[in-house]
Amino acid sequence: MRSSGNLKSTMRHLLRTNLPLVAATGVAMASTVRAAESAGLRTRLPEGNRGIAARYPGDTGIEGDSRVIFVEKFHQRSLEVVFKRWDSTKGRKIMSLSSDVPDGSADRQSLLMTHTGGEGTGGHLYRRLLPGHEQVFARFYVKFDPDCAPIHHFGTHLGGYNPPTPWPQGGAGTRPRGDRRFTTGVEPFGKRWVWDFYTYWQGMHVHGDGRYWGTPFLSGVDKPKVERGKWICVEMMVKANEPLLASNGEQAFWIDGKLWRGDGQVVSHIGKGFPKGRWTGGWWRPDAEHDSSFQGFRWRSVEELAVNYVWAYLYITKAPPGHVSRVWFDNIVIAKQYIGPITPPRHD
């Protein structure tokens, strides 16, 4: 029988190499699960094909599930029909329908945004999720052309405005009031092409320049790489705090159905008491050996503020003049529970 210390050591090795629990089989899987339980590192959220999408191969019919709030598959006959399903659109001239779709998708079209350096900064689709929700999951597929210029900002973003507005609000560099707004997204950061959160809320910490820029949460650990030239399944979750004085709100992201692990712990699920780590200015730095843990999110201070919008957008500011960047979006699903990657259609 292994000692508790050895179990924890084994588990940390598995997590540092980003080996998901579901990858093990037989005796190895049982040993891994026991190690996770012993070390207190079991995932609090589902992974893989254990969500709503598992019941709807190819995403066919997923819009009819009672847990689903909104679906956009871009299968309409024209972009004008697509635009009518969103409250606000920007940069329509860079958008087109494409036959390039994710593997397993039953639909035949996606949305392509084509940005040219020196000709604007991109485009967006924005929609309110009324009347507002306590917890929302947003799953979308994205593909970046291998020659895509570095991204300044990107969504799908989730958040809340009070009152809800039919357009995305500003606020860069400022800390939001708890009765007005919060916003968060999973973005491919700059030239490094890695995924991380970019989050604004009333409890954020100030940066070294005295401004409140969006908070990243995976500082100091290996971040998931953005694989350009292939379709990527990105899913995120936001859970509001309740009661209002509590800091028990959460957020999470999955890449291709997997939570991200680093430094001996799951680091892409953030909430009260997890992960372990510390603040360095306006950046959260996971650290499994540190005594403190994340304090949790107090996203809001009034009931009227809830998760009430989704925002899909592309924002490029430093592309050389004439440089063409192409980004595809598809199979956007917004729901009240974990969605997971597309389940391939069955072939009888």
N, C-alpha and C positions, 0 to 999 in steps of 0.2 A: 504493500500500500504506500503510495507516495505521500510525502508530507504536504501540508497546506502551502508552505512556502514554495515547494517545487511546482505545485499546480499553478500558483500565481505566476511563477517564472515562465512556465510553459505557455500560459495564456497570453502573457505580454509579448512573447516571441511571435505567436500566431498573429496577434493584432498588429504588431509593428510591421510585419511583412504583408499586412492587409489580406490575410487569408480569411474569407468569410466562414462562419460556423457551418453554413449549409454545404460547404465544399467537402467536408469530411464524410466518410461513410463507415458503416459497420462499427467495429470496436473503436476505431479512431474517432468517429463522430460522437459516440457515447462518452469517451474520455474527454473530448473537447468541451462538450456541454457541461459535464461535471466540473471541469476546471473553471469554466465561466461562472457557474453557480457559486463555486467556492470562493472565487475572487470577487464576487459581486459585480460582474461585468456583463450579465445577460442583457441583450438588446431589449429595450422597452417598446419597440415598434416592429411591425412585420417587415420582411424583406422578400425579394424575389417575386415569383408569380403567386403570391398569397393575398392578392388584393381583388378589387372589384373586376379588373380586366380579365382575370382568370376565367370568369363565367361568360365572357363575350369574345370568342376567338375573332381575331382581326379587328376588334373593337366594334363589330357589327351589333347594333342594338344597345350599346352601352348607354346611350342617351336616355333610354327608357327606364333605367334603374332608379329606384326611389332615393338612393343615396347620392345620385349625381345631380349637380347644380347646373352645369353648363358644359356643352361639348362643341368644339370647332374642328371639323375634319377637312375643311376647304374643298369639299366635293361639289359645291354649287356650280351652276352653269356659268357664272360670271363673278368677277370681283365686286360688282355693284351689289349683288345679292349678299355676298360676304360682309361688305361694309355695313349693310343695314342691320346686321346682328350685333354690332358693336356701338357703344355710345360715342366714341371719338376715334377718328383715324387721322393719321398725319403721314405725309410722304407717299401718297397714293401712287405717284408716278414711278416710284422705284419698285412697286409691287407687281407681281404677275403670278399666274397659276402655273405650276410645274408638274410634269409627270414623274418626277423623282420622289419616291415615297419610302418610308421605312420598311424594312423586312417584316413580313407578317401582317401588314396593314391591308384590310380588305378594300380600302378606297384607292383611287387612282390619281389623286392630285394632292399637292402641297402648296404652301405659300412661299414664294421666293422673293426676298428683298435684295436688290442689286444696288449697291452704293458705289458712287464714283467720287474719288477724291477731288475736293474743290467744288463739289456740287451738292451742298447741304450736308446734314449730319446723320440722316437715316430716316426711320419712320416708325409708326407704332399703331397698335390696336389696343383700345382700352374699353373695359366694360364694368359697370357696377354689378355687384352681386347682392341685390336687394332681397329682403330687408336688412341683410347683414347676418353673419354667422359667428359662432363661438370658436369653431375649428374648421379649417379648410385645407384640403390637399389639392395641389395643382400639379398635374403631370403633363409634360409636353415633350415632343421630339424636336431636336434641332440638329442641323448639319452645317458646318462651316467649310467653305471652300479652302483647300490647302493654301491658297494665296491670299486669304482674307487678311486685311490689315488688322492691327491690334484693336481690340474693342475698348472703348472708353466706359460705356455702360450698356447693360443688356437686361432683358427680362424675358421670361415671365417673372413679374413681381406680384406679391400679395400685400395687402395692407388695409388700412381703414382711414376714412376721412369723416369728420363730423362738422357740418353736415356732409353727406355723400355728394360728390359733384360728378357731372357727366364728362369730366376731363381730368387728366392727371395733374396734380398740384406740384408746385416747386418746393423749395426749402433746403437746397443744398448748402451744407456748411453750418446749419443751425439745428439746435436740439428742439424737437417737437414738444409741444404741450400735451399732457396726458388726456386732455379733453378735446383735442383737435385732430391729431393724426399719428399714425405709425406706418412704416413701410419697410419691406425687406425683400430681397431677391437673392438668387444664386447666379453669380456672374463669372465669366472667363476673364480673369484679371490680366490686362495689358499684354506685354510682350512675353510674359512667362507662360501664358495660356494654361492656367490652372483654375479650378473651381473653388469659390469661397462665397460666404455670405457677404452682403452689403446692406447694413441694417441701421435704420433710424428709429429711435424710441426715446421716451422721456428719461430713461435711466442710463443713456449712453455716456461714455467718458470723453473728455476733451482731448484733442490731439495737441501735439507740441506747438503748433502755430496759433493756438487759442481758438481754433474753429472746431465745430462738431461735424466731421466728415463721417460717412457711412462706416460702420464698424465691421471689420473682418473678424472671423472667429477661429481661423485655423493657422494663426501666426506661429511660426517656429516648428511646424510639423510638415512632413511631406503632404502636399495637397494633390487631389486627383487631377491628372492631366487631361486637358481637352484634346481629344483625338480628332484633328481636322480631317476632312475627307470622308467621314462616316457618320451615319445617324447615331445620335446619342439620346438615350431616354433620361430626362432630368425630372425629378419629382421633388416637391417641397411641401412643407406643412407649417402652418401657423396655428397655435392654440392660444386664445385670449386668456388673460388672468381673471379668476373668479374665486372669491369676492374681489371687489375693486381695490381694497387695500392690500391684497396679497400679491406676491411676486412669483406666482406659480404658472405664468405663461411659458410657452415653449415654441421652438422652431426646429426644423430638421430638413435635411436634403438627402436624396438618394441619387446615385449615378448608375444607370443600367440596373436598377433594382437593388443596389447595395448601399447601405450606410457606410460612411467612410471611417476607417480605423487608423489611428496613429498614436505613437507614444504610449502604447499599452492600454488604450481605451477607445471607445466610440467617440469621435469628435464632431460628427456632423449632426448630432442630436443634442440640443442645448436647452437646459431647463434648470429648475431649482435643485441644486445639489449635484449637478453633472454638466460637463465633465470636470475633472479636477484641473486646476490651472490658476492663472493670475493675470491681472491687468498690467500692461506696459503702455502707459499713456492711453490712447484711444483704441488700442488693439487688445483683443483677448488672446492669450497664449495658453493652449492646453499643456498641462504638465502633470503626468500621472504620479509623480513623486511629491508634488506640492501638497501642503496641508489644507489649502483652501479649495473650494469648488465654486462654480458659477452660481450667482445669487438668484437667478431666475429673472423672468421678464415681468415687469409691471407695465404691460403695453398701454393700459388705459386707466383713467380715473373716473370715467362716467360710463354708464350702461349704453348710452347712445353710440359710443364708439365701438365698432365691431369690425371683423374682417368683411369688407364690403366692396372690394374691387380686385380685378385682375388686369395686368398690364403687360402685354407682349410688345417688346420694342428692340430696336437696334440703334445704337448711338456711337458713331465713329467720328472722331475729331482730328486725327493726325495722319490720315492717309495721304500719301503724295498725290499731287494733282494728276488726275487721269487714272489713278490706280483703281481697279475694279475689285470690289469685295462682294461675295455672294453668300447669303445665309438663308437656309430653308427652315420653315416651321411646319409642324404637322401634328395631328392627333392630340390636340389640347383637350384635356379632361379636367374639370373642376368638380370636387366631390367632398363629402363629409367624412369619408373614410379613405384609408390607403388604397391606391389604384393599382400600382405596379405596371411593369412593361406589358406591351402587347403580347397576347397569347396567339401564336400562329393559327390560322384557320385549319380546321380538321379536313382531311381529304379521305373520304370514304372509298 
